[in-house]
Amino acid sequence: MTTEERATTGCPLCGAPTDRQVLEAARWLAPELLTRLARRRPGWRSEDGACPSCVQQATLFNLLELGEAALRTGVQGTWLRDANTAFAALPTPLRLRADPRYTGWGITIALIDSGFYPHPDLTQPHNRIRAWVDAAAEPVRAIKYDHDEYPRWPGWDRRLPEQWHGLMTSSVAAGNGWLSHGLYRGMASEADLVLIQARDEHGHISNASIVRALRWLEHEGAGLGVRVVNLSVAGDPTRKLQGNPVDAAVEALTRQGITVVAAAGNDGERRLVPPATAPTALTIGGLDDRNTFDHDQVELWHSNYGETVHGMLKPELVAPSIWLAAPLLPGTSQAREAAALFARRSEGDPEVEESINEAKLVTPHYQHVDGTSFAAPLVAATVACMLQANSGLTPSLVRQILIATARRIPSASEERQGAGALDPSAAVKLARLERHGGLAQIPVTPKVARGEVIFILHEHDVQQVELFGSWNGWKAPGTLAKQVEPGLWRVAMRDLARGHYQYKFLIDGARWHDDPANPRKARDHHGGLNSLVIVP
């Protein structure tokens, strides 16, 4: 038998040609899953192995059955780490019902974090890391890579805790699940990546380093195809009403047509720090969907929220921030421990399950993680898929689509959930249908220029739109908007004096609507929100 014949054989269950080492990975699966696989072929043993397709199919059926059983018996949350589940977390695209046709192909996501690692989920079968950037100090250092290069940078193999965090965020967004045979991939699994580390030699991520990262992207991002930026970092607290350089740098990127996503923070407090304060960033809070498909089980996670110094309410959206599968950092003590624990499982050691659960391990190569640091990349990945579906979307349209398709959480207050829970499938579906030009290409609205304020409302299936505002004491009638394209309404106000104004749209004479494209909000004292425009 040749070396090639020894390396590849047929799956004992389905016959598909499979690498022998891949077949052997089935040995560490949990007993319940092994039983399910054995039902397909009497006499099958774990030593015989199984191909990734068979394992994935059995895993998903197992998770679905166990989830439904848990819901029926009222112990939701405990089955997630049950020793009989082969994997403790549903694959993210499946869990969020993502459209499998859209995987971020052709889009580059930039991630700003503490550090990174060139994991196989990002570099195999070809390298998707387009650049590594160190923005911790001046001058900013950058190394760019081709798809056929293996990316290496100073300190790439040190395997430090800060690299773990960036590995998690980049993989949650865009990992292809290489070490899980594609099961634990991110939603943007074909997107390219720019990895920017902002942590300085003292272990601090400052506003200055975040600004350096954002300004580097302002100059270099277009050449690398960057359309989305994810910030799973927190800078220095600030209470300045004007002049926050992080917020200004975010707005500069937004005006270039780049959508910026930021994590809200994990303390559960009415407190936000840059970049979560940036008006034009999509700030993302967390939710716990209990690792199921059941929307009735969703509840908010303990993420930060509140009003910023700009008079805005954050977050705009919430997304799953717990039970997310992400890779272990290879070569670390945790990775070695995982390998040892699953080896003991494959040998039938029943005492190993508690240790696997305590370590939050999913497979020998993955664990489940939590935090808004991982909720934000889910939104960034969704944006990449939306842009793959419709490359003409501006940050303003992206914002409006995400808000329009979000699912409200009945038990949560508006100031903590924003528009509601991320719905990737609905967002991509609506993105495909949006084909606008002209005014829809304005990246930030309202547009204030040359003594005129242009308001744009993106609203289909309505007959009339009126604009009301504080500039005349909210007097009726309002100013009628003109439909310049199907679903795109325009109204202009001229010669407004300098100042802060609140406004709202009245739809078909019956329904009040704040401006979903404008992140600046103010409470209307009736339990809702007005939008805020500043005329300089």
Summary of the structure (lengths in Angstrom):
residues: 536
radius of gyration: 24.6
end to end distance: 78.9
largest distance: 87.8
contacts: 1899
relative contact order: 0.10
helix: 34%
strand: 22%
